[in-house]
């Protein structure tokens, strides 16, 4: 299974928490689209002719592009790659971009899944995060998308925000389930260096919420999602009726993927590449056919570490048999020893030869992963 990821770097304004590469220089959009087409042509052989089962527009804010521009990108993609007829094609979108007129045109394109960045249904939270939309648009965008004909819709929320108490978090979740979408991604706020929220934290203007409050919000998230028929299939992701994000599953199960656009990452089963995180340099170097990415060949130990990091995040966990066959009995013994205290503490369980993190384990997953990947291969 191969996937294609398009990084659309443009935002109308920058959110206070986001550390993904983005720019507000929308005047570069035309040149960027030409460079994106050129990069596709230059890298058409990267996935070795494998059929493409998922296409994902991320960013940035892909919904700053018009439906016509999205359709043109996908048309060019279809000329250079074998896109499966039933491929999952996702576009991330901001609520305020999703007007009924915009959605009426977008539903005519091959895009069949929307990931709507709501983040919160409260105006004070949205203001803190410097989001463009308001609480009314948060709900209306989902309703308008469903009315336009989109059936596969995901909502993004953020918890652990300063000022987001347990009651407000419960109200956020209730609103999600009332909207009857089939996918929810909920992320704990991270204070990334270089973001406005990080700066406010360092100045003492903001404070991180206590860990016990974070855990309480996480537990409420898992409990309410489960009671509403959602499968908790990855630390931050929940799906109803098996509407998993197939694009993300490709990452977690080591499928090949080609990343296009500034800062986009690619993986071909043996190495990783990442494009320069600068739209102006990206445009110049792609058009001139100069090197616009860096590359690393993954060692066996790096493959092992990535297997642990990606699979422990999921409900499928890590396979003892897979580790033994691919990394050796010695490495398996290290994992068995490393997992022992987490099994004893109730943070993980063993099921049919797989180690799977419990709800408590998922909350401290970073610590568990650090304990397991310390030993060099």
DACORJO-V231840 format. One record per residue. RES is the residue in one letter. PHI is phi in whole degrees, -180 to 180 (* if undefined). OMEGA is omega in degrees with one decimal (* if undefined). Layout:
{{RES	PHI	OMEGA} {RES	PHI	OMEGA}}
This chain:
{{X	*	178.7} {X	-115	178.9} {X	-133	174.9} {X	-126	178.2} {X	-118	175.5} {X	-108	174.9} {X	-95	177.7} {X	-96	-165.7} {X	-83	-170.2} {X	-88	173.0} {X	-135	176.8} {X	-73	169.1} {X	-154	-172.6} {X	-92	177.2} {X	-74	-171.6} {X	-75	-175.0} {X	-112	-167.3} {X	-86	177.2} {X	-113	173.1} {X	-71	179.1} {X	-68	178.2} {X	-156	177.5} {X	-146	175.9} {X	-97	-178.8} {X	-82	-177.8} {X	-66	177.9} {X	-64	-179.9} {X	-89	-172.4} {X	-58	-178.6} {X	-62	178.6} {X	-64	179.0} {X	-61	-178.3} {X	-64	175.7} {X	-66	179.3} {X	-66	179.2} {X	-63	176.9} {X	-61	179.5} {X	-64	180.0} {X	-63	177.0} {X	-57	-179.6} {X	-65	-178.7} {X	-69	-171.8} {X	-116	-175.6} {X	-65	-178.4} {X	-97	-172.7} {X	-60	-177.5} {X	-97	172.1} {X	55	174.9} {X	77	178.3} {X	-64	177.9} {X	-71	-176.7} {X	-100	-177.9} {X	-105	178.0} {X	-142	173.4} {X	-129	-174.4} {X	-136	174.2} {X	-99	178.7} {X	-121	-177.6} {X	-173	18.5} {X	61	179.9} {X	-133	-179.2} {X	-57	-177.4} {X	-74	169.3} {X	-75	174.6} {X	-81	177.7} {X	-77	174.6} {X	-55	178.2} {X	-65	178.7} {X	-68	176.3} {X	-63	-179.5} {X	-62	179.2} {X	-65	177.2} {X	-59	-178.1} {X	-69	176.7} {X	-64	177.8} {X	-65	178.2} {X	-61	-179.5} {X	-65	178.3} {X	-75	-172.3} {X	-105	-177.0} {X	-131	176.9} {X	-88	-179.7} {X	-90	177.7} {X	-61	-177.8} {X	-60	-178.9} {X	-104	-178.6} {X	-59	173.0} {X	-79	-178.7} {X	-123	-172.3} {X	-107	170.9} {X	-128	170.4} {X	-73	-176.1} {X	-149	170.9} {X	-90	-177.8} {X	-55	-175.8} {X	-73	174.7} {X	-83	-170.2} {X	-90	174.4} {X	-72	176.9} {X	-55	179.9} {X	-66	178.8} {X	-63	-178.3} {X	-67	178.6} {X	-60	177.8} {X	-82	-177.6} {X	-65	-178.6} {X	-67	176.9} {X	-81	179.2} {X	-83	176.8} {X	-71	178.2} {X	-61	-177.3} {X	-125	178.4} {X	-147	178.0} {X	-113	172.5} {X	-116	-170.5} {X	-98	-176.9} {X	-83	-178.3} {X	-77	177.4} {X	72	175.5} {X	-162	175.0} {X	-101	-179.2} {X	-117	-175.7} {X	-64	-179.2} {X	-67	175.2} {X	-66	-179.2} {X	-63	177.8} {X	-66	177.5} {X	-58	-177.7} {X	-83	-178.2} {X	62	176.1} {X	-79	-177.2} {X	-83	-173.4} {X	-94	176.8} {X	-117	-174.0} {X	-64	178.4} {X	-66	178.6} {X	-64	178.7} {X	-54	-177.9} {X	-79	-175.2} {X	-64	-178.2} {X	-62	179.4} {X	-69	179.3} {X	-62	179.9} {X	-66	178.9} {X	-65	178.0} {X	-67	178.5} {X	-64	180.0} {X	-75	178.2} {X	120	176.8} {X	-78	-179.3} {X	-105	-177.5} {X	-102	-173.8} {X	-127	174.9} {X	-116	176.8} {X	-117	172.9} {X	-102	172.8} {X	-130	174.5} {X	-124	174.9} {X	-119	-176.2} {X	78	179.1} {X	-76	171.3} {X	-59	179.6} {X	89	178.1} {X	-92	-180.0} {X	-83	-173.5} {X	-64	-179.9} {X	-69	178.4} {X	-65	179.4} {X	-64	176.5} {X	-62	178.8} {X	-64	175.9} {X	-57	-177.9} {X	-67	177.8} {X	-59	-179.7} {X	-65	177.1} {X	-59	-174.2} {X	-71	174.8} {X	-69	179.3} {X	-79	175.6} {X	51	170.5} {X	-86	-176.9} {X	-113	176.6} {X	-152	177.8} {X	-135	170.4} {X	-113	-177.6} {X	-129	-174.2} {X	-118	173.4} {X	-76	179.1} {X	-58	172.8} {X	-116	178.7} {X	-89	-177.8} {X	-81	177.6} {X	-57	179.8} {X	98	178.3} {X	-92	-179.3} {X	-64	-179.5} {X	-65	176.6} {X	-63	179.5} {X	-62	179.2} {X	-66	177.2} {X	-65	-177.8} {X	-66	178.6} {X	-81	179.8} {X	83	179.5} {X	-76	175.1} {X	-115	174.5} {X	-128	173.2} {X	-66	178.0} {X	-73	-179.9} {X	-60	-177.7} {X	-60	-179.3} {X	-66	176.4} {X	-72	175.9} {X	-60	179.6} {X	-63	179.5} {X	-62	178.7} {X	-68	178.1} {X	-64	179.8} {X	-64	176.8} {X	-64	177.6} {X	-57	-178.0} {X	-64	-178.2} {X	-65	-177.4} {X	-69	177.3} {X	-63	179.4} {X	-62	-179.7} {X	-68	178.4} {X	-102	172.4} {X	84	-179.5} {X	-97	177.4} {X	-89	179.3} {X	-82	-170.7} {X	-99	175.5} {X	-156	-172.6} {X	-42	-172.4} {X	-109	-171.7} {X	-128	-176.3} {X	-136	-177.7} {X	-133	175.8} {X	-108	178.1} {X	56	177.3} {X	59	176.8} {X	-84	177.8} {X	-66	170.0} {X	-79	-177.2} {X	-68	176.9} {X	-66	178.4} {X	-68	176.1} {X	-59	178.1} {X	-62	176.4} {X	-63	-173.4} {X	-72	179.8} {X	-111	171.1} {X	62	170.8} {X	-76	176.9} {X	-74	174.0} {X	-149	179.7} {X	-110	178.3} {X	-103	-176.1} {X	-121	-178.4} {X	108	-178.0} {X	-61	179.0} {X	77	-177.9} {X	-69	-179.9} {X	-104	178.1} {X	-134	-179.5} {X	-146	-178.1} {X	-121	178.9} {X	85	177.6} {X	-127	-177.3} {X	-146	174.1} {X	-123	174.3} {X	-130	175.1} {X	-143	-177.9} {X	-78	-180.0} {X	-62	-177.7} {X	-89	-178.9} {X	-155	-171.9} {X	-65	179.8} {X	-66	178.7} {X	-66	177.8} {X	-59	-179.7} {X	-60	-177.1} {X	-62	-173.7} {X	-78	176.2} {X	-68	-179.3} {X	-62	179.8} {X	-83	-178.6} {X	58	173.6} {X	-97	-178.9} {X	-64	-177.5} {X	-126	-179.1} {X	-146	171.1} {X	-114	-173.3} {X	-142	172.5} {X	-137	173.4} {X	-87	-176.0} {X	-80	174.9} {X	-79	178.8} {X	-63	179.2} {X	-66	178.0} {X	-66	175.4} {X	-62	179.4} {X	-62	-180.0} {X	-61	-179.8} {X	-68	176.1} {X	-60	179.1} {X	-63	-173.9} {X	-64	-177.0} {X	-79	-173.0} {X	-78	178.0} {X	-66	177.9} {X	-74	-172.0} {X	-106	179.2} {X	-72	-178.3} {X	-86	174.9} {X	68	-177.8} {X	-111	-175.3} {X	-97	176.7} {X	-64	179.8} {X	-64	179.8} {X	-61	-179.3} {X	-65	-178.9} {X	-63	-177.4} {X	-69	-171.6} {X	-91	-176.0} {X	-126	173.5} {X	103	179.7} {X	-59	179.3} {X	-64	178.7} {X	-67	177.1} {X	-61	-179.8} {X	-63	176.7} {X	-63	179.7} {X	-66	179.2} {X	-58	179.5} {X	-66	-178.1} {X	-68	-178.5} {X	-81	-172.5} {X	-53	-179.3} {X	-67	-179.9} {X	-77	173.4} {X	-67	-178.7} {X	-65	-178.3} {X	-86	178.9} {X	83	-179.7} {X	-91	179.0} {X	-151	174.9} {X	-137	175.0} {X	-105	-177.3} {X	-140	177.4} {X	52	176.5} {X	85	178.5} {X	-118	169.8} {X	-96	-177.1} {X	-127	179.5} {X	-75	174.0} {X	-80	178.5} {X	-59	178.6} {X	-66	179.7} {X	-69	179.1} {X	-61	-178.3} {X	-67	177.9} {X	-112	-174.3} {X	-58	179.7} {X	-60	179.5} {X	-66	179.3} {X	-65	179.7} {X	-63	178.5} {X	-60	-179.6} {X	-66	-174.8} {X	-87	-174.4} {X	-103	-178.5} {X	-70	-174.9} {X	-81	178.0} {X	-75	-179.6} {X	-74	*}}
